[in-house]
């Protein structure tokens, strides 16, 4: 493996995994990085698409989140509330680090009377993007 294959440029907005140089693309809609394999001699799964725009006569890039948005869930639904363990896995940081960030006021959260930290998915996305 050469150094180009192992260099991490950014984290993918779609899957959250690191992106190497040959896989990096920027979404024209949300301006976030995503996986797009630009070399046919290296393996890699795409988290978006690129196509030629007939209107602009140039390439257009879009991540899967912008191309295929999920139907709007009921705001504040239970699927959007994660405990500290789930939240840490979602943002890919150790649980203790996320709890410390919450305690320091760096990520919005709620704490139950029993001491359980609860996070909303949208707040975690903002926290994850702020860490880049």
N, CA, C and O atoms as CSV, one atom per row, in Angstrom:
chain,resi,resn,atom,element,x,y,z
A,1,UNK,N,N,0.840,-1.177,0.000
A,1,UNK,CA,C,0.000,0.000,0.000
A,1,UNK,C,C,0.889,1.246,0.000
A,1,UNK,O,O,1.798,1.352,0.824
A,2,UNK,N,N,0.645,2.175,-0.898
A,2,UNK,CA,C,1.473,3.378,-0.908
A,2,UNK,C,C,0.876,4.439,0.006
A,2,UNK,O,O,-0.244,4.284,0.493
A,3,UNK,N,N,1.621,5.516,0.242
A,3,UNK,CA,C,1.165,6.540,1.184
A,3,UNK,C,C,-0.081,7.250,0.698
A,3,UNK,O,O,-0.856,7.749,1.514
A,4,UNK,N,N,-0.300,7.312,-0.628
A,4,UNK,CA,C,-1.506,7.960,-1.159
A,4,UNK,C,C,-2.758,7.217,-0.730
A,4,UNK,O,O,-3.791,7.840,-0.482
A,5,UNK,N,N,-2.684,5.892,-0.637
A,5,UNK,CA,C,-3.832,5.086,-0.260
A,5,UNK,C,C,-4.158,5.208,1.221
A,5,UNK,O,O,-5.312,5.013,1.602
A,6,UNK,N,N,-3.182,5.525,2.070
A,6,UNK,CA,C,-3.406,5.547,3.502
A,6,UNK,C,C,-3.627,6.949,4.062
A,6,UNK,O,O,-4.012,7.080,5.224
A,7,UNK,N,N,-3.399,7.989,3.286
A,7,UNK,CA,C,-3.587,9.348,3.753
A,7,UNK,C,C,-5.074,9.655,3.882
A,7,UNK,O,O,-5.840,9.445,2.942
A,8,UNK,N,N,-5.477,10.149,5.042
A,8,UNK,CA,C,-6.872,10.525,5.263
A,8,UNK,C,C,-7.009,12.021,4.999
A,8,UNK,O,O,-6.299,12.831,5.595
A,9,UNK,N,N,-7.921,12.380,4.108
A,9,UNK,CA,C,-8.128,13.776,3.740
A,9,UNK,C,C,-9.263,14.383,4.563
A,9,UNK,O,O,-9.159,15.525,5.011
A,10,UNK,N,N,-10.343,13.631,4.764
A,10,UNK,CA,C,-11.525,14.113,5.487
A,10,UNK,C,C,-12.360,12.898,5.870
A,10,UNK,O,O,-12.011,11.767,5.534
A,11,UNK,N,N,-13.464,13.136,6.574
A,11,UNK,CA,C,-14.425,12.080,6.883
A,11,UNK,C,C,-15.665,12.271,6.034
A,11,UNK,O,O,-16.110,13.399,5.822
A,12,UNK,N,N,-16.219,11.184,5.553
A,12,UNK,CA,C,-17.383,11.193,4.669
A,12,UNK,C,C,-18.639,11.648,5.413
A,12,UNK,O,O,-18.932,11.156,6.502
A,13,UNK,N,N,-19.375,12.585,4.823
A,13,UNK,CA,C,-20.607,13.080,5.423
A,13,UNK,C,C,-21.695,12.002,5.420
A,13,UNK,O,O,-22.605,12.048,6.248
A,14,UNK,N,N,-21.614,11.039,4.509
A,14,UNK,CA,C,-22.639,10.001,4.392
A,14,UNK,C,C,-22.404,8.866,5.384
A,14,UNK,O,O,-23.295,8.516,6.158
A,15,UNK,N,N,-21.199,8.292,5.359
A,15,UNK,CA,C,-20.935,7.113,6.200
A,15,UNK,C,C,-20.051,7.415,7.404
A,15,UNK,O,O,-19.965,6.597,8.321
A,16,UNK,N,N,-19.390,8.578,7.421
A,16,UNK,CA,C,-18.550,8.957,8.545
A,16,UNK,C,C,-17.158,8.363,8.525
A,16,UNK,O,O,-16.346,8.675,9.395
A,17,UNK,N,N,-16.860,7.511,7.550
A,17,UNK,CA,C,-15.552,6.861,7.451
A,17,UNK,C,C,-14.518,7.819,6.857
A,17,UNK,O,O,-14.882,8.759,6.150
A,18,UNK,N,N,-13.225,7.587,7.138
A,18,UNK,CA,C,-12.165,8.420,6.554
A,18,UNK,C,C,-12.147,8.295,5.030
A,18,UNK,O,O,-12.502,7.254,4.477
A,19,UNK,N,N,-11.731,9.363,4.368
A,19,UNK,CA,C,-11.650,9.387,2.903
A,19,UNK,C,C,-10.191,9.577,2.499
A,19,UNK,O,O,-9.526,10.507,2.956
A,20,UNK,N,N,-9.708,8.698,1.650
A,20,UNK,CA,C,-8.362,8.846,1.090
A,20,UNK,C,C,-8.407,9.762,-0.121
A,20,UNK,O,O,-9.488,10.054,-0.633
A,21,UNK,N,N,-7.253,10.220,-0.586
A,21,UNK,CA,C,-7.205,11.186,-1.693
A,21,UNK,C,C,-7.897,10.718,-2.975
A,21,UNK,O,O,-8.539,11.521,-3.653
A,22,UNK,N,N,-7.776,9.421,-3.321
A,22,UNK,CA,C,-8.376,8.946,-4.572
A,22,UNK,C,C,-9.896,8.780,-4.454
A,22,UNK,O,O,-10.558,8.497,-5.452
A,23,UNK,N,N,-10.453,8.951,-3.261
A,23,UNK,CA,C,-11.885,8.761,-3.028
A,23,UNK,C,C,-12.616,10.058,-2.710
A,23,UNK,O,O,-13.826,10.025,-2.482
A,24,UNK,N,N,-11.937,11.191,-2.685
A,24,UNK,CA,C,-12.517,12.444,-2.204
A,24,UNK,C,C,-13.299,13.184,-3.282
A,24,UNK,O,O,-12.809,13.408,-4.389
A,25,UNK,N,N,-14.527,13.556,-2.932
A,25,UNK,CA,C,-15.347,14.434,-3.765
A,25,UNK,C,C,-16.104,15.363,-2.821
A,25,UNK,O,O,-16.331,15.029,-1.658
A,26,UNK,N,N,-16.487,16.521,-3.325
A,26,UNK,CA,C,-17.221,17.512,-2.534
A,26,UNK,C,C,-18.599,17.706,-3.138
A,26,UNK,O,O,-18.723,17.958,-4.336
A,27,UNK,N,N,-19.626,17.591,-2.325
A,27,UNK,CA,C,-21.007,17.717,-2.779
A,27,UNK,C,C,-21.305,19.161,-3.168
A,27,UNK,O,O,-21.026,20.087,-2.406
A,28,UNK,N,N,-21.869,19.347,-4.354
A,28,UNK,CA,C,-22.233,20.685,-4.802
A,28,UNK,C,C,-23.439,21.237,-4.028
A,28,UNK,O,O,-23.626,22.451,-3.962
A,29,UNK,N,N,-24.243,20.364,-3.451
A,29,UNK,CA,C,-25.436,20.816,-2.731
A,29,UNK,C,C,-25.139,21.220,-1.293
A,29,UNK,O,O,-25.574,22.284,-0.853
A,30,UNK,N,N,-24.401,20.386,-0.548
A,30,UNK,CA,C,-24.160,20.668,0.872
A,30,UNK,C,C,-22.712,21.053,1.178
A,30,UNK,O,O,-22.392,21.391,2.318
A,31,UNK,N,N,-21.840,21.005,0.182
A,31,UNK,CA,C,-20.419,21.367,0.313
A,31,UNK,C,C,-19.651,20.472,1.279
A,31,UNK,O,O,-18.629,20.889,1.825
A,32,UNK,N,N,-20.122,19.259,1.496
A,32,UNK,CA,C,-19.459,18.317,2.400
A,32,UNK,C,C,-18.714,17.254,1.590
A,32,UNK,O,O,-19.096,16.962,0.456
A,33,UNK,N,N,-17.645,16.668,2.166
A,33,UNK,CA,C,-16.895,15.620,1.461
A,33,UNK,C,C,-17.620,14.272,1.512
A,33,UNK,O,O,-18.315,13.962,2.479
A,34,UNK,N,N,-17.446,13.484,0.458
A,34,UNK,CA,C,-18.010,12.141,0.429
A,34,UNK,C,C,-17.104,11.226,-0.398
A,34,UNK,O,O,-16.251,11.701,-1.147
A,35,UNK,N,N,-17.297,9.894,-0.255
A,35,UNK,CA,C,-16.522,8.908,-0.997
A,35,UNK,C,C,-16.991,8.857,-2.456
A,35,UNK,O,O,-18.178,8.683,-2.729
A,36,UNK,N,N,-16.054,9.009,-3.376
A,36,UNK,CA,C,-16.317,8.819,-4.800
A,36,UNK,C,C,-15.024,8.291,-5.413
A,36,UNK,O,O,-14.046,9.026,-5.548
A,37,UNK,N,N,-15.027,7.026,-5.779
A,37,UNK,CA,C,-13.809,6.411,-6.310
A,37,UNK,C,C,-13.497,7.005,-7.678
A,37,UNK,O,O,-14.272,6.857,-8.623
A,38,UNK,N,N,-12.361,7.674,-7.772
A,38,UNK,CA,C,-11.979,8.335,-9.008
A,38,UNK,C,C,-10.917,7.552,-9.774
A,38,UNK,O,O,-10.377,8.028,-10.773
A,39,UNK,N,N,-10.627,6.338,-9.289
A,39,UNK,CA,C,-9.624,5.488,-9.948
A,39,UNK,C,C,-10.183,4.089,-10.120
A,39,UNK,O,O,-10.710,3.508,-9.171
A,40,UNK,N,N,-10.074,3.550,-11.309
A,40,UNK,CA,C,-10.593,2.198,-11.526
A,40,UNK,C,C,-9.595,1.113,-11.150
A,40,UNK,O,O,-9.930,-0.071,-11.184
A,41,UNK,N,N,-8.363,1.502,-10.789
A,41,UNK,CA,C,-7.371,0.501,-10.386
A,41,UNK,C,C,-7.325,0.296,-8.870
A,41,UNK,O,O,-6.549,-0.530,-8.390
A,42,UNK,N,N,-8.136,1.029,-8.112
A,42,UNK,CA,C,-8.208,0.876,-6.662
A,42,UNK,C,C,-9.651,0.601,-6.252
A,42,UNK,O,O,-10.583,1.151,-6.840
A,43,UNK,N,N,-9.838,-0.256,-5.238
A,43,UNK,CA,C,-11.202,-0.559,-4.800
A,43,UNK,C,C,-11.797,0.597,-4.001
A,43,UNK,O,O,-11.071,1.438,-3.470
A,44,UNK,N,N,-13.116,0.628,-3.925
A,44,UNK,CA,C,-13.782,1.631,-3.100
A,44,UNK,C,C,-15.247,1.752,-3.447
A,44,UNK,O,O,-15.631,1.668,-4.614
A,45,UNK,N,N,-16.070,1.951,-2.418
A,45,UNK,CA,C,-17.504,2.137,-2.607
A,45,UNK,C,C,-17.823,3.627,-2.637
A,45,UNK,O,O,-17.199,4.418,-1.929
A,46,UNK,N,N,-18.791,4.000,-3.454
A,46,UNK,CA,C,-19.185,5.397,-3.600
A,46,UNK,C,C,-20.320,5.747,-2.642
A,46,UNK,O,O,-21.237,4.955,-2.427
A,47,UNK,N,N,-20.240,6.946,-2.072
A,47,UNK,CA,C,-21.305,7.473,-1.206
A,47,UNK,C,C,-21.985,8.661,-1.889
A,47,UNK,O,O,-22.527,9.544,-1.225
A,48,UNK,N,N,-21.949,8.669,-3.203
A,48,UNK,CA,C,-22.554,9.733,-3.985
A,48,UNK,C,C,-22.311,9.487,-5.453
A,48,UNK,O,O,-21.906,8.395,-5.852
A,49,UNK,N,N,-22.559,10.506,-6.258
A,49,UNK,CA,C,-22.435,10.361,-7.696
A,49,UNK,C,C,-21.805,11.597,-8.307
A,49,UNK,O,O,-21.708,12.648,-7.674
A,50,UNK,N,N,-21.378,11.448,-9.557
A,50,UNK,CA,C,-20.912,12.561,-10.372
A,50,UNK,C,C,-21.504,12.349,-11.761
A,50,UNK,O,O,-21.607,11.214,-12.226
A,51,UNK,N,N,-21.890,13.428,-12.420
A,51,UNK,CA,C,-22.454,13.337,-13.758
A,51,UNK,C,C,-22.145,14.623,-14.523
A,51,UNK,O,O,-21.743,15.630,-13.939
A,52,UNK,N,N,-22.339,14.570,-15.830
A,52,UNK,CA,C,-22.117,15.754,-16.653
A,52,UNK,C,C,-23.428,16.517,-16.754
A,52,UNK,O,O,-24.452,15.972,-17.166
A,53,UNK,N,N,-23.380,17.774,-16.374
A,53,UNK,CA,C,-24.550,18.636,-16.449
A,53,UNK,C,C,-24.655,19.192,-17.862
A,53,UNK,O,O,-23.741,19.863,-18.341
A,54,UNK,N,N,-25.760,18.913,-18.521
A,54,UNK,CA,C,-25.973,19.449,-19.861
A,54,UNK,C,C,-26.209,20.951,-19.818
A,54,UNK,O,O,-25.899,21.664,-20.772
A,55,UNK,N,N,-26.759,21.426,-18.706
A,55,UNK,CA,C,-27.040,22.856,-18.555
A,55,UNK,C,C,-25.759,23.659,-18.365
A,55,UNK,O,O,-25.595,24.718,-18.972
A,56,UNK,N,N,-24.843,23.161,-17.524
A,56,UNK,CA,C,-23.620,23.892,-17.207
A,56,UNK,C,C,-22.399,23.394,-17.978
A,56,UNK,O,O,-21.327,23.996,-17.912
A,57,UNK,N,N,-22.569,22.288,-18.712
A,57,UNK,CA,C,-21.473,21.680,-19.471
A,57,UNK,C,C,-20.249,21.427,-18.600
A,57,UNK,O,O,-19.119,21.734,-18.979
A,58,UNK,N,N,-20.501,20.865,-17.435
A,58,UNK,CA,C,-19.434,20.534,-16.501
A,58,UNK,C,C,-19.888,19.413,-15.589
A,58,UNK,O,O,-21.037,18.973,-15.636
A,59,UNK,N,N,-18.967,18.963,-14.765
A,59,UNK,CA,C,-19.283,17.899,-13.825
A,59,UNK,C,C,-20.053,18.441,-12.631
A,59,UNK,O,O,-19.767,19.533,-12.140
A,60,UNK,N,N,-21.023,17.678,-12.172
A,60,UNK,CA,C,-21.747,18.002,-10.951
A,60,UNK,C,C,-21.584,16.830,-9.996
A,60,UNK,O,O,-21.644,15.668,-10.396
A,61,UNK,N,N,-21.376,17.160,-8.721
A,61,UNK,CA,C,-21.136,16.168,-7.681
A,61,UNK,C,C,-22.237,16.270,-6.639
A,61,UNK,O,O,-22.673,17.370,-6.301
A,62,UNK,N,N,-22.695,15.121,-6.124
A,62,UNK,CA,C,-23.693,15.128,-5.054
A,62,UNK,C,C,-23.552,13.874,-4.205
A,62,UNK,O,O,-23.361,12.771,-4.717
A,63,UNK,N,N,-23.651,14.071,-2.887
A,63,UNK,CA,C,-23.603,12.937,-1.956
A,63,UNK,C,C,-24.976,12.261,-1.908
A,63,UNK,O,O,-25.983,12.838,-2.319
A,64,UNK,N,N,-24.993,11.032,-1.399
A,64,UNK,CA,C,-26.254,10.289,-1.323
A,64,UNK,C,C,-27.266,10.934,-0.384
A,64,UNK,O,O,-28.471,10.760,-0.567
A,65,UNK,N,N,-26.799,11.677,0.617
A,65,UNK,CA,C,-27.735,12.346,1.517
A,65,UNK,C,C,-28.535,13.407,0.780
A,65,UNK,O,O,-29.724,13.585,1.047
A,66,UNK,N,N,-27.895,14.111,-0.145
A,66,UNK,CA,C,-28.586,15.150,-0.912
A,66,UNK,C,C,-29.358,14.558,-2.086
A,66,UNK,O,O,-30.418,15.065,-2.452
A,67,UNK,N,N,-28.831,13.487,-2.677
A,67,UNK,CA,C,-29.517,12.847,-3.805
A,67,UNK,C,C,-30.763,12.089,-3.371
A,67,UNK,O,O,-31.772,12.076,-4.077
A,68,UNK,N,N,-30.685,11.462,-2.214
A,68,UNK,CA,C,-31.778,10.606,-1.741
A,68,UNK,C,C,-32.096,10.928,-0.287
A,68,UNK,O,O,-31.846,10.105,0.593
A,69,UNK,N,N,-32.644,12.116,-0.020
A,69,UNK,CA,C,-32.940,12.456,1.385
A,69,UNK,C,C,-33.983,11.513,1.965
A,69,UNK,O,O,-34.929,11.100,1.294
A,70,UNK,N,N,-33.774,11.191,3.236
A,70,UNK,CA,C,-34.741,10.334,3.921
A,70,UNK,C,C,-36.014,11.135,4.158
A,70,UNK,O,O,-35.957,12.349,4.356
A,71,UNK,N,N,-37.148,10.469,4.140
A,71,UNK,CA,C,-38.389,11.175,4.447
A,71,UNK,C,C,-38.282,11.819,5.826
A,71,UNK,O,O,-37.699,11.248,6.748
A,72,UNK,N,N,-38.838,12.988,5.949
A,72,UNK,CA,C,-38.774,13.701,7.224
A,72,UNK,C,C,-39.450,12.893,8.314
A,72,UNK,O,O,-40.640,12.587,8.235
A,73,UNK,N,N,-38.687,12.560,9.313
A,73,UNK,CA,C,-39.242,11.863,10.469
A,73,UNK,C,C,-39.907,12.893,11.372
A,73,UNK,O,O,-39.650,14.092,11.270
A,74,UNK,N,N,-40.738,12.417,12.229
A,74,UNK,CA,C,-41.385,13.309,13.183
A,74,UNK,C,C,-40.300,13.948,14.042
A,74,UNK,O,O,-39.542,13.237,14.701
A,75,UNK,N,N,-40.213,15.293,14.046
A,75,UNK,CA,C,-39.164,15.950,14.837
A,75,UNK,C,C,-39.232,15.517,16.290
A,75,UNK,O,O,-40.307,15.446,16.886
A,76,UNK,N,N,-38.080,15.234,16.840
A,76,UNK,CA,C,-38.027,14.850,18.239
A,76,UNK,C,C,-38.499,13.439,18.495
A,76,UNK,O,O,-38.758,13.077,19.642
A,77,UNK,N,N,-38.620,12.620,17.440
A,77,UNK,CA,C,-39.042,11.240,17.608
A,77,UNK,C,C,-37.980,10.443,18.351
A,77,UNK,O,O,-36.831,10.872,18.459
A,78,UNK,N,N,-38.366,9.298,18.854
A,78,UNK,CA,C,-37.443,8.483,19.640
A,78,UNK,C,C,-36.236,8.008,18.839
A,78,UNK,O,O,-35.179,7.756,19.418
A,79,UNK,N,N,-36.369,7.879,17.522
A,79,UNK,CA,C,-35.225,7.457,16.707
A,79,UNK,C,C,-34.126,8.505,16.690
A,79,UNK,O,O,-32.976,8.185,16.388
A,80,UNK,N,N,-34.454,9.744,17.006
A,80,UNK,CA,C,-33.469,10.824,17.004
A,80,UNK,C,C,-32.786,10.999,18.348
A,80,UNK,O,O,-31.868,11.811,18.459
A,81,UNK,N,N,-33.206,10.256,19.382
A,81,UNK,CA,C,-32.621,10.383,20.716
A,81,UNK,C,C,-31.709,9.186,20.963
A,81,UNK,O,O,-32.132,8.034,20.861
A,82,UNK,N,N,-30.441,9.480,21.293
A,82,UNK,CA,C,-29.448,8.432,21.515
A,82,UNK,C,C,-28.849,8.577,22.901
A,82,UNK,O,O,-28.642,9.692,23.377
A,83,UNK,N,N,-28.569,7.450,23.553
A,83,UNK,CA,C,-27.859,7.524,24.831
A,83,UNK,C,C,-26.375,7.708,24.539
A,83,UNK,O,O,-25.970,7.713,23.376
A,84,UNK,N,N,-25.569,7.859,25.571
A,84,UNK,CA,C,-24.152,8.185,25.399
A,84,UNK,C,C,-23.411,7.123,24.592
A,84,UNK,O,O,-22.568,7.462,23.762
A,85,UNK,N,N,-23.704,5.860,24.818
A,85,UNK,CA,C,-23.033,4.790,24.077
A,85,UNK,C,C,-23.366,4.828,22.598
A,85,UNK,O,O,-22.473,4.742,21.754
A,86,UNK,N,N,-24.657,4.957,22.278
A,86,UNK,CA,C,-25.081,5.039,20.878
A,86,UNK,C,C,-24.539,6.301,20.216
A,86,UNK,O,O,-24.102,6.273,19.066
A,87,UNK,N,N,-24.572,7.401,20.951
A,87,UNK,CA,C,-24.097,8.675,20.419
A,87,UNK,C,C,-22.611,8.629,20.125
A,87,UNK,O,O,-22.165,9.132,19.094
A,88,UNK,N,N,-21.842,8.031,21.021
A,88,UNK,CA,C,-20.390,7.926,20.817
A,88,UNK,C,C,-20.079,7.084,19.589
A,88,UNK,O,O,-19.164,7.397,18.828
A,89,UNK,N,N,-20.836,6.026,19.400
A,89,UNK,CA,C,-20.654,5.187,18.219
A,89,UNK,C,C,-21.026,5.962,16.956
A,89,UNK,O,O,-20.355,5.834,15.932
A,90,UNK,N,N,-22.080,6.758,17.020
A,90,UNK,CA,C,-22.539,7.545,15.875
A,90,UNK,C,C,-21.490,8.568,15.433
A,90,UNK,O,O,-21.260,8.737,14.236
A,91,UNK,N,N,-20.853,9.251,16.391
A,91,UNK,CA,C,-19.852,10.272,16.048
A,91,UNK,C,C,-18.436,9.710,16.027
A,91,UNK,O,O,-17.480,10.433,15.747
A,92,UNK,N,N,-18.301,8.417,16.325
A,92,UNK,CA,C,-17.014,7.712,16.274
A,92,UNK,C,C,-15.961,8.321,17.193
A,92,UNK,O,O,-14.833,8.594,16.783
A,93,UNK,N,N,-16.357,8.525,18.437
A,93,UNK,CA,C,-15.418,8.952,19.478
A,93,UNK,C,C,-15.658,8.055,20.691
A,93,UNK,O,O,-16.742,7.488,20.825
A,94,UNK,N,N,-14.680,7.917,21.566
A,94,UNK,CA,C,-14.901,7.134,22.791
A,94,UNK,C,C,-16.016,7.755,23.633
A,94,UNK,O,O,-16.174,8.975,23.671
A,95,UNK,N,N,-16.776,6.906,24.300
A,95,UNK,CA,C,-17.907,7.363,25.115
A,95,UNK,C,C,-17.463,8.408,26.139
A,95,UNK,O,O,-18.124,9.434,26.300
A,96,UNK,N,N,-16.355,8.158,26.828
A,96,UNK,CA,C,-15.874,9.080,27.855
A,96,UNK,C,C,-15.551,10.453,27.265
A,96,UNK,O,O,-15.785,11.477,27.907
A,97,UNK,N,N,-15.017,10.473,26.052
A,97,UNK,CA,C,-14.691,11.739,25.393
A,97,UNK,C,C,-15.962,12.526,25.065
A,97,UNK,O,O,-15.996,13.747,25.221
A,98,UNK,N,N,-17.002,11.828,24.611
A,98,UNK,CA,C,-18.273,12.493,24.299
A,98,UNK,C,C,-18.932,13.027,25.570
A,98,UNK,O,O,-19.443,14.147,25.577
A,99,UNK,N,N,-18.926,12.241,26.635
A,99,UNK,CA,C,-19.506,12.686,27.908
A,99,UNK,C,C,-18.743,13.903,28.430
A,99,UNK,O,O,-19.357,14.843,28.937
A,100,UNK,N,N,-17.422,13.898,28.313
A,100,UNK,CA,C,-16.614,15.045,28.748
A,100,UNK,C,C,-16.959,16.288,27.917
A,100,UNK,O,O,-17.058,17.389,28.460
A,101,UNK,N,N,-17.139,16.114,26.612
A,101,UNK,CA,C,-17.511,17.247,25.746
A,101,UNK,C,C,-18.888,17.775,26.116
A,101,UNK,O,O,-19.112,18.986,26.102
A,102,UNK,N,N,-19.809,16.883,26.446
A,102,UNK,CA,C,-21.147,17.308,26.855
A,102,UNK,C,C,-21.101,18.055,28.176
A,102,UNK,O,O,-21.735,19.099,28.327
A,103,UNK,N,N,-20.360,17.528,29.122
A,103,UNK,CA,C,-20.224,18.161,30.433
A,103,UNK,C,C,-19.593,19.546,30.305
A,103,UNK,O,O,-19.949,20.465,31.044
A,104,UNK,N,N,-18.658,19.695,29.368
A,104,UNK,CA,C,-17.990,20.984,29.149
A,104,UNK,C,C,-18.861,21.952,28.347
A,104,UNK,O,O,-18.490,23.112,28.166
A,105,UNK,N,N,-20.004,21.489,27.870
A,105,UNK,CA,C,-20.904,22.360,27.116
A,105,UNK,C,C,-20.598,22.426,25.631
A,105,UNK,O,O,-21.074,23.330,24.943
A,106,UNK,N,N,-19.806,21.477,25.122
A,106,UNK,CA,C,-19.429,21.496,23.715
A,106,UNK,C,C,-20.401,20.761,22.800
A,106,UNK,O,O,-20.304,20.853,21.576
A,107,UNK,N,N,-21.326,20.038,23.393
A,107,UNK,CA,C,-22.366,19.368,22.607
A,107,UNK,C,C,-23.661,19.394,23.422
A,107,UNK,O,O,-23.662,19.093,24.615
A,108,UNK,N,N,-24.749,19.754,22.768
A,108,UNK,CA,C,-26.045,19.857,23.438
A,108,UNK,C,C,-26.504,18.462,23.868
A,108,UNK,O,O,-26.369,17.495,23.119
A,109,UNK,N,N,-27.041,18.373,25.070
A,109,UNK,CA,C,-27.488,17.091,25.609
A,109,UNK,C,C,-28.503,17.331,26.727
A,109,UNK,O,O,-28.736,18.461,27.157
A,110,UNK,N,N,-29.086,16.241,27.173
A,110,UNK,CA,C,-29.922,16.248,28.371
A,110,UNK,C,C,-29.388,15.154,29.276
A,110,UNK,O,O,-28.851,14.146,28.815
A,111,UNK,N,N,-29.546,15.374,30.571
A,111,UNK,CA,C,-29.109,14.359,31.532
A,111,UNK,C,C,-30.311,14.000,32.399
A,111,UNK,O,O,-30.944,14.876,32.987
A,112,UNK,N,N,-30.617,12.721,32.473
A,112,UNK,CA,C,-31.763,12.278,33.250
A,112,UNK,C,C,-31.432,12.302,34.741
A,112,UNK,O,O,-30.273,12.456,35.128
A,113,UNK,N,N,-32.455,12.148,35.565
A,113,UNK,CA,C,-32.255,12.125,37.011
A,113,UNK,C,C,-31.345,10.964,37.422
A,113,UNK,O,O,-30.655,11.043,38.438
A,114,UNK,N,N,-31.347,9.907,36.643
A,114,UNK,CA,C,-30.497,8.755,36.928
A,114,UNK,C,C,-29.070,8.922,36.417
A,114,UNK,O,O,-28.244,8.029,36.604
A,115,UNK,N,N,-28.764,10.059,35.769
A,115,UNK,CA,C,-27.412,10.328,35.291
A,115,UNK,C,C,-27.135,9.913,33.856
A,115,UNK,O,O,-25.999,10.026,33.396
A,116,UNK,N,N,-28.145,9.435,33.139
A,116,UNK,CA,C,-27.959,9.026,31.755
A,116,UNK,C,C,-27.902,10.254,30.852
A,116,UNK,O,O,-28.754,11.139,30.936
A,117,UNK,N,N,-26.886,10.298,29.987
A,117,UNK,CA,C,-26.762,11.383,29.006
A,117,UNK,C,C,-27.574,11.017,27.763
A,117,UNK,O,O,-27.460,9.905,27.248
A,118,UNK,N,N,-28.387,11.951,27.286
A,118,UNK,CA,C,-29.179,11.754,26.080
A,118,UNK,C,C,-28.828,12.843,25.071
A,118,UNK,O,O,-28.661,14.008,25.433
A,119,UNK,N,N,-28.718,12.454,23.799
A,119,UNK,CA,C,-28.339,13.365,22.729
A,119,UNK,C,C,-29.330,13.242,21.584
A,119,UNK,O,O,-29.887,12.170,21.348
A,120,UNK,N,N,-29.550,14.343,20.873
A,120,UNK,CA,C,-30.351,14.299,19.657
A,120,UNK,C,C,-29.406,14.162,18.468
A,120,UNK,O,O,-28.340,14.777,18.435
A,121,UNK,N,N,-29.803,13.360,17.503
A,121,UNK,CA,C,-28.963,13.049,16.344
A,121,UNK,C,C,-28.481,14.320,15.627
A,121,UNK,O,O,-27.318,14.388,15.230
A,122,UNK,N,N,-29.341,15.316,15.456
A,122,UNK,CA,C,-28.959,16.558,14.780
A,122,UNK,C,C,-27.842,17.296,15.508
A,122,UNK,O,O,-26.953,17.858,14.868
A,123,UNK,N,N,-27.878,17.299,16.839
A,123,UNK,CA,C,-26.819,17.945,17.621
A,123,UNK,C,C,-25.498,17.200,17.468
A,123,UNK,O,O,-24.429,17.810,17.475
A,124,UNK,N,N,-25.576,15.887,17.331
A,124,UNK,CA,C,-24.358,15.087,17.167
A,124,UNK,C,C,-23.726,15.316,15.797
A,124,UNK,O,O,-22.502,15.307,15.664
A,125,UNK,N,N,-24.557,15.520,14.786
A,125,UNK,CA,C,-24.023,15.806,13.446
A,125,UNK,C,C,-23.262,17.126,13.480
A,125,UNK,O,O,-22.177,17.226,12.908
A,126,UNK,N,N,-23.810,18.130,14.138
A,126,UNK,CA,C,-23.119,19.418,14.269
A,126,UNK,C,C,-21.813,19.243,15.044
A,126,UNK,O,O,-20.789,19.817,14.673
A,127,UNK,N,N,-21.845,18.458,16.111
A,127,UNK,CA,C,-20.638,18.201,16.909
A,127,UNK,C,C,-19.581,17.510,16.055
A,127,UNK,O,O,-18.410,17.888,16.090
A,128,UNK,N,N,-19.989,16.496,15.287
A,128,UNK,CA,C,-19.053,15.751,14.441
A,128,UNK,C,C,-18.433,16.671,13.391
A,128,UNK,O,O,-17.230,16.595,13.138
A,129,UNK,N,N,-19.232,17.533,12.781
A,129,UNK,CA,C,-18.705,18.444,11.760
A,129,UNK,C,C,-17.769,19.479,12.368
A,129,UNK,O,O,-16.822,19.906,11.707
A,130,UNK,N,N,-18.009,19.893,13.608
A,130,UNK,CA,C,-17.160,20.850,14.280
A,130,UNK,C,C,-15.805,20.278,14.661
A,130,UNK,O,O,-14.856,21.031,14.883
A,131,UNK,N,N,-15.702,18.953,14.740
A,131,UNK,CA,C,-14.454,18.281,15.120
A,131,UNK,C,C,-13.496,18.141,13.941
A,131,UNK,O,O,-12.326,17.818,14.145
A,132,UNK,N,N,-13.960,18.374,12.719
A,132,UNK,CA,C,-13.099,18.199,11.534
A,132,UNK,C,C,-12.094,19.284,11.415
A,132,UNK,O,O,-11.296,19.285,10.478
